């Protein structure tokens, strides 16, 4: 799967992302703010401290990380089976 190569913080809780396959897109993470571990983002300064981790994920310190696959799906609007063709296979039962 693609890795994130660039991240830019935008207004609200949106991020502009670039992936190593050339795709660029914007993801809105505002619905996560205040829930569970994302309560940390109530402090906007914490949200703005996003960085790209060694596996192409987004990370906020050692407390929050988001998978690049999930962010790729959000940025493209695609479904998992669109990106991972193996998921389209029908189950074979004996």
N, C-alpha and C positions, 0 to 999 in steps of 0.2 A: 504494500500500500504506500501511498505518497506520504512524504514527511513535510512538515511545515518548515519553510525556509525564512519566512518573514512574518512579523506580526506588528500591527500598528493599532493603538488604542484610539477609538473614535468616540463621538458623543454617546451619551447613555452608557449602556453596557454592551457596546458593539465592538467587534474586532475585525480589522481588515487582514486577511490572511493570504499568503502566497505559498504554494506547494511546489515540491521539486519536479512535478510533471508539467509545470507551467500554468496550472489553474490558479486563478485569483478569485477571491470572493469575500463576502462580509457575513459574519455570523452575529446574531443577537443573543446574548446570554442573560438578558434582563430577567427572564422568568426564574432563573436560578438564585438570584440575589436574595439573601435572607433565609434560605432553606438549608438545613443541615450544615455541612462544612462551608457552604457558600455564604453563611452569615458574616464571614470575614469581609466579604465584598461590600457590606454596608458602608465601610470606610473606603471611599472611592480611591484613596491613595493606595490601598492594598491591591485593588483591581488593576491599577495602572502599573504595578510592579511585575506584570506578566513577562515571562521569558520563554524561550524555546529550549526544551530539554534535550538530552543527548540522543533520544530516540525519535525526535521530531514532534514530541508532544508539547502542549502548553503547560507551564508550571508556575505556581505561585508559592515560592519558598518550598518547604518540604511538606506542606499541608494539603495542597490541591494540585492535581494534574488532570488534564483532559486528553483523551486519546485522539491522535490525529485522524484515525478512521472515522470516528463519530463527527468530528469537525468537518471533514471532507464531505460527508453526507449532508450535513447542514448547509455547507457553502454551495453545494451543487443542487440540492433539492432532490437528489437521487435516493432510491431505496437500496438497502443492502444487496439485494439480488441483482441490481443494475451494475454494481461495482464488483461484486463477487459472484461470477457466473455459476460457481459450484452450488450456490444456494438455490438455483433454479431447478436443480435435478429433483425429479419426483422420487419419493421413497419407494423402494421395491420391497414387497413383502413376500415371503415364501409361503 
